[in-house]
Amino acid sequence: MDCNVHALFLGPKSENRNFFKQMIDFVMDEHIHWRRDFHPSDKPVVSLSEQRSDRYAEALMRTEEALLELSARLKSGSVPFFSPRYLGHMISDTLMAANLGYLATILYNPNNCSYEASSASTMLELEVGQDLCHLFGYEKETSWGHITSGGTVANFEALWVARNLKSLVAALNEVRPDLLESFTSKQQANLPTKTLLDLLAQVKADGQLQAVREATSQYRGAGPKLGKVLVPQSKHYSWTKAMDIMGLGQDALVAIPVGSDFRMDTEVLNKTIREFVEQEVPIIAVVAVAGTTESGAVDEIHKIAALKRELNEQGVGFYLHIDGAYGGYLRALFKGEEGEFLPFAEVKRVCAKREDFCPLVDWPNREIYDAFQAIREADSVTVDPHKLGYVPYAAGGVVMKDRRALDLISYFAAYTFEEDGVEPALLGAFIMEGSRPGASAASVWMAHKVLPLNINGYGKLLAYSIDGAQRLYRAFLEDNAFEVNGREFTVHCLTRPDLNVVNFVFHEVGCESLQATNTLNRFLYEQCSYRSGPVYLEDFILSKTILEPSIYGPATHQFLSQIPMSTEEFDQGTGVFVLRSCLMTPYLTSNQSFEEYKSKFWASLTHHLTRYTEKFPVSKRPASQNGVFEKVQTACSASAS
């Protein structure tokens, strides 16, 4: 299979409008016929005379007027995610197939909390869960996954499982101490996940599952003494929330520093884990990130997995969760059409031979490849179809390597499985959310049908996104300086992007004031975002982030030194204001050469980024920055022309 990516979306100029409208008509006709064909002998409830009454017409008119107002407000206030000019947050155009699946299903309004209220869409959700399990290399017979409202809830569910699993040892010591006699106190503090689940299975086989469950955190709650959760400093804020909501307390959250590449420092992690194991400090979970929200960095999951294997051989271990809310779908780029994880050389070969994918830099490098391969060794994974799955909100997801863990969060004393998977009627009993739209599951199901989770399906679409980001990054490297009247202005990237997030800072050479540089970049952001007015009027739309000293500390020093800029203000508490572009758009890759790309898109972007400086009030320009705005504007205007 090899798809045309541009045929998957409605398009920036609604290029596929005729097809999409035809499919919408089909969706509506099918639903209308379904209603009419249900007991066709039943007479219509609404008579023709009622339909022709003034009150009836007035009600329809109010609906039309409300729709007209809604449409006007949506068009004037919505963000044009579909446009290649949108270079902001982790959102882009959505797949036509996913939109059609959502629209078709929402008319039936299924609630996937209960099988009785969603007999069709619940099965779609379970199929999608199996798709995602397969994506991450889990065995179909033993794994499990489902759709959530987003990555936050998915992270909550993973920690929910890890918390209750960690409390299992205390429960067994109370109910079945004989099962732990062969383990030392050091081992009991941090038993491997598989060992814990094997013990749980033994208890279940002995008919004591409920008694043990009632002695776990599921019934008795938890607290900081239960153990520690290790996360990178680049963690999503949902983990801080989760510690609070799960009753673990934020003091139990151990933040591991990141390096200058903004990946978790695995040497510090290794040392911390080993110290905890030796000191018999329980580790509830270790969290690694595949695509951080700020920089798109991919932690070295392969090194963490190797440590886990080494400790498992010693009879100890930890629960490993991958927060792949953003980058999880990228694993499709490494999978063959038969579901196999392709050799590194084959991935490079496929990328290199495509006319529509230009390997401008060494991507993927071996570290990224190894990290995505090692995801299969994690105990659970968060993934968001509504990000790099290109489906409408709300559609997050969580998958678990060993579905036996569901016994610790289920609200049935004896959790049962059918031969071919989970008993569908019980789905709502072991997920965190209650009522949920079946339309979200149908949307993801449609997307997976049209784009299989392999290198020639989703992999090709995601390659477009990666390529667009690498083009922008390379352009920043090659054309990052402008000189006018003896003054120079430069652009600096935070780090080489692991995925498709490019962070950069505008800076005047010789200016050592971090506050002055922040003022400039904040102003540029305000001119390229909702803060300057309706976003549909903007030439380009960016997002931003702030690198706080309390979070990123020394990791930011190297970036500042490369500009170069003094780190003194940063160390005293001034964050670094960074312009941020997530290039999910598939429209920045084509057969054009890199030089053509630079003369068109790149020149246009740099021109528009700097021409806004005409509006910058003279009174607000930092003294050390005087003249930089005029200089950059002049230089970029010349390059654009």
C-alpha angles and dihedrals in degrees: 000000000000120000136200103239094205090060090063099068137054084241137229091278095031089257091165095045096122093054093043093050090049090053091047089053089050091051092050094045092050092051093046091050090048091057094045093047095053102103094338091195090068111103120238114271093214115061125214091244091055091049089054095050122111094239091053092050090047091055091051090047092054089053091051093048092049090049092050091052092046092050092050092049092047093050094047098043107030126101117245097233089161094068126092084224089070106092099157133094132003096285135095143156113322128232116264089224091055092048092049091049091052095046093046093051100041089065088064091045098210119186109216093201090081128039090211089061096041112028092152103038095042089062089048089054093051090050090051089049089055090048090055093045089053090048090060096044099256122148112257093220096057108026132081139192142168144181122270132182090260148319094292094062090041090055089048091054093049091051089044089059094042092049095051091043091053090052090054093087093059089046092052091048087057101041106021109015090160090072091062100045093101094055125084120229088254091055094044091056091061113015116175116262094245092051091053092049091048089054090048090052090051091053090049092050089051091054095246100108096113094049091052093044090054089058094052131084089269088077105017101039127229142254143187091284090067090078148270133300114212117209135162118256086245090065122138113257090245089081092062089050091047093055089054097045094044090054093242096116127230091259087071091060111098114198115209113207122245126229129236088280087059091239120127112275100246093191091060090043091051092050093046094050093048091049091051091049093050092046090047091240106158116239111210094187146336115221124202124182128228100196116000118222094237105043106004090240119167115217118227094261092168091063092049091048090050090054090049091053091048093051092045088060087059092052095256134093148135141248109261120205126182117210097209094155089131108023102029096100089058088080086077088070089066098047128093125223090264091055096257121140102247124232114260093247091053093053090051091047094052092048093047097050096052116102090207095052117063114195095214093164134017099288128187096024120195095261093057091045092050092046093055092044091054094056087089088070094059121101094226140001135206116213131171117213087188089067117043090359087070094220128132123271134299106044122117125149145201129200130192125206095214116033092198085086088074088076087075096055101032120109093216119087093221113035113203135198130203119226093261099039144295121358098253096212089065098053094106092052097070106033127086099234128067121204111023133172115256086206090077092057091046090050092055092043091055092048092052091049092055096037114033116211096256141093094277095044120038088357092068093049092048091048087061090055094047091047092051090053094046090051091053092046092050091048089054090052096048102038106030103123133074124183126194127165092348096308123112132206122192139189120218130194117221092224140330105282117251089199128357106310116108119190120189144167131210112222139174112231110247096023109121096177111110090191091055092050091048090052091055095047093044090053092050089051092050090054091051100047144051089285092079095050137278106004093218087072094057121103092216131006122214137176129215144208137192122229103218118206091224090060108031102023113154092012088073094048093078092051092051092047091054092057083042108240135143116262093210097098091044092052089050091058108276111133124216114251106218130189109228131200123185106193103203090142113113092204101083095073123079140134091279117117122252090252089056089049091053094048092051119026098018095047090047093050095049091045093053094042091058104034089071088071089083086076094052108114111243090222091061097050111109111242092241090054100053111135098014094102095053091044095052093043092053094045095047094044088055093048092048092052 
